[in-house]
Amino acid sequence: MTIRFAASWIVVLLVAGVVRPASVMAETYELDRGYSATLPTGLKLGAVPGIAFDSKGGLVVSHRGPRPILVYDADGKLLQMFGDDELTAVHGTRVDADDNIWVTDYKNHTAIKFSPAGKVLLLLGKRDVAGKDETTFNRPTDVAVAANGDLFVSDGYGNSRIVKFTKEGKFIKAWGVKGKGEGQLNLPHCVQFDAQGLLHVADRENNRVQVFDQEGAFVRSYGGFAPFGLFIGPDQTLFVADGRANKCLHVSLTGKLLSEWGTKGTEPGQFLMPHAIAIDRAGKVYVGDIDGHRLQRFIRRE
């Protein structure tokens, strides 16, 4: 009788959602309460739309405030601050294989390549000119750099397209129109390559990720979340910042849910429009908030 009674209560708890079998959700992420990004006296962190890591484990943070690009070494020491003269409203932020920093500006319609020290190396688009041709964007959101150096810009808020360039910035092609169908886009918000060279596009307003080859051919899609931020880890799984649901997800590259965490709020560990997400070499997850004006770090617990 005791065994049957205990078993029946386990069934009730599982159905109620109080207890989850380990096979359903084996990992969780907890806030690292001891972490905070070092800032110089007088500088406050604004909205954090972009974060990335360089090859040495250094952290690049973009925020909407003075000194919009902050560069840290692997030990958390602040090395560089720059971008006031070039940037109006930072958005996507990536680091390429040579540790150059790519930042899109969704208000002045540009995508800029900086050296690690902040020197402008290449500018795509025309500053303060919105358009839809080979030389202009309309509120671009992110940049992905292919293994051969080709550049892929998600031209998201105004144009709902992906634009491909050579590494020198010469236009190659563009694809995408606004819509809900296969291969159509509604606010391509960020872009990431997987190890096979396929481009994962955060089709934000369609609540999905669409996957394309480098010529723009549709491969597959997966979703059920609003992808504000994407980061593909070295194990070829995907971390997602869902700014609409105020949570983060860890999924496979076909969309299988591995973990999710977060709720809306101002308390530590909660989110107010998470927008940027990236993991460091130790697997710690960094999340940047837009409305919360903060950068938080999470540690995986089994």
N, C-alpha and C positions, 0 to 999 in steps of 0.2 A: 504493500500500500504506500509506504513512504517513497519508494522509487517512482511509482506511477504519479504520485502527487507532485514530486519535484519536477518530473518530466513535463507534466501538464503546465506547470507554471513557466517553465522555460519556453514552451510553445507560445503561451500568452504574451510573454515579454518580447519574444521575437516579432510576433505579429504587431504588437504595439509600437515597435521601433525602439524599445528601451535597450535591448541588447542586440548587437549585430554579430553574426558569425565572423570569425577571423578571416575566412576566405572571401567575405564580401568587401571588407575595407581593412586591409592589413596595416596601413600606415596612417599616421596622423602628423600634423605639423603644429608645433607649439611656439608661441612668441619667445624670442630671445630678449628677455627684459633687461639684460645688461648691455645691449647694443644701442649706440646712437652715433650718427654721423657728426664728426667734428666740424664746427663752423667757426670762422674768425669772429672776434668781438664785433657786434653791431650788425651782423648778417643773419637774417632769418630765412629759413627755408620756405619757399613758396610752393605752389602746386608742383608735384613731381610727376611729369609725364613720361620720363625716360631714364632707364638705368642700363648699364652694360659693363662687362668685364673685359680687360685686356689680357694678353697672353701671359703676363706675369702675375695675374691675380689682382691687379689694380681695379678699382671701381670708378666708373664715370657716372655722374649724376647730373641730369639736367633739371632745372627748376625754373619757375616763372618769377624771377626776381633779379636783383642786381647780381652780377657775376653768374650768368645762367648756366655755365658749364663748370662743374667741380670735379677735379681729378684727384683720386686718392691712390696711395700705394697699397700693397697687399696687407700692410699692418695698420691701415686706417689713417695714415698721415696725409694731410691735405698738401698736395704738390702744386696744383695749378688752379687758377680761376680765370675764366675768360668768356668772351662772347657778347659783351655789351654793345659793341659797335656793329656787329653783324646780325644779331638775333632780336626778334620782336616778341615772338611767342613760341618757345621751343615745343617740340612734339616728340616724334620718335628719335631714339638715340641708339646707335650701334657702334661697335668697334670692329674694324676689319682685321685681316690676317697680319697686316703690318702695323697694327696698333694705332692706325689713324681713326679719328672719331668722326662719325657721320651724324648730322643732326638735321631734321626737317623743321621748318618754321611754317606753321599753318596760317599765319597771318600775312607774312611778307612773301609767301609763295616760292620759297627756295628750299633746296637741299644742299648742305654745305659739308665739304670734307675738310677737317682740321687735322693738323699734325698733333701729336700728343702734347706739344707745348702751346698749341692754340693758334698756329699760323694757318691761314686759309690756303688750301692747296687746290681746291676746285669748287666751283659754284655751278649748280644746275638750276635752271629757271631764271627768271628776271625779277629782281627785287621790286616788290610792290606792284607787279603786273600780273593780273590773273588772266589765264588763257587756256587753250586746249590744242596747242599745236606742238611742233617738235622742240620748241625752245621755252615753253611756258607751262606752268602748273596752275591749278586752282585749289589752293589749300592742301598741299601734300602732307602725308602723315608719317612715312617711314621709308627706309632704304635697306635693301638686302644686297650683299655683294657675293656674286657667284665665285666658284673656285678659280675661274679664268679671269676674274676681275670685272666681268660685266656687271652693270648696275641695274637694279630693279627698284623703281620708286612707286610706292602706292600713292596715287594722286586721288585722294579719297573724298574730302568733304565736298568739293565742287564738281569733280569729273567722274568718279567711280570707274577708274581705269588703272592699269599697271603700265608703266612706261619703262622700256628697256634701252640702256645706253652701253656703249663701250666703256672701258675703264678710263679712257680719256675724256668721256662726256659726250661722245658723238651719238646722236639719236639712231636707234636701230628700228624699233617698232613700238606699238602700243596696242593693248587689247582691253576689252571690257566696256560694257554699257550698263546703265542703271536698270536693275530688274531683279526678279526673284528666281529666274530660271537657271538651269545648269550653265555655268560659265558666266552668268550675269552677276553684277555686284551692286551692293547698296552700302556704301561707305567702307571701302577697303581700308582698314585702320592700321594694320601693321603686316609685315612680311618677314618670313624666315625660311631659310633653306634647311632641308634635312640632309643626311649623309649621302643620299642617292641623287642629290642635286635637284630635287623637286621643291617647288615654291609653295609654301603654305601661306595662304592669304586670309587674314582675319576679316571676314565678310560680316561686319559688326551688326548692321541693322537687319540682316537676314539670319542672325543668331547661328552662325555656322563658320567653319573653316573650309575653304575650297583649295584644292591642290591642283597645281598646273605644272606642265613641263616648262622648260625655258623658252619655248616658242609660243607659249600661251594656250596649248591644248589642255583641255580639262581632263583630269585624271580621276578624281573622286572628291567627295565632301563628307564632313562629319560635323556634329554640333550638338545643339540643345543648350547652348549658353551664348552669352553676348561677349565675344572676344575683344576686349579693349587692349589687352597686351598678350603677346605670345613669346615664349622662349623654349626652344628645343634644346634639351640637355644632351650631354655626350652619350647617354644610353639610349638616345632616340625616343625619348618620351617628351611630352609637351606639358609645359606649365602655362596656365591661362589666368589672366586677371579679368574677372567678369565685373565690369564697373556698374552694370545695371543691377545685378543681384548682390553686389557688395560681398563677393567671396572670391576665393582662388580655387582652382582645380588642377589636378595632375591627371592627365589622360594619356592613353596610347595614341599613336599617330593614325589610328583608325577610329578614335573616339571613345574607347573603353575607359570608364571612370576608374581611377586608381585611388584617388583621395580628393576630398574637398574640405575647405574650412573657411570660417569667417562669417560675420554678420555685420549689419550696418550699425555704426555708432562711433562715438568719440573716445571710448575707452581703449587702452592698449590692447592690441590684438584684433580690434575691430577695424572696419574700413569705412571710408567715405569716398566712394568712387575710385577703387583701385584701378590703375591705368598702366603701370609699368611693372614688369616682373622679370627677374633673372636669377640664376643660381650661380654660386661660386664653386671653386674647385672641390670644396668639402661637402657640397650638396646643400648648403644653406640657401634659403630662398629669401630674396629681397623684393619688397613690394613698395611701390611708390603710389601715394594717394594724390588725387587732384584736389578734392574738397577738403581733405584732412591736412594738407600741407605737411606731409611727413613721409619718412622712409622707415620701414620696419623690417626686421629680419626674423625668419622662422626656422626652426630646427626640426628635422624629421625624427619622430619617435615611432618605434615598432610596437 
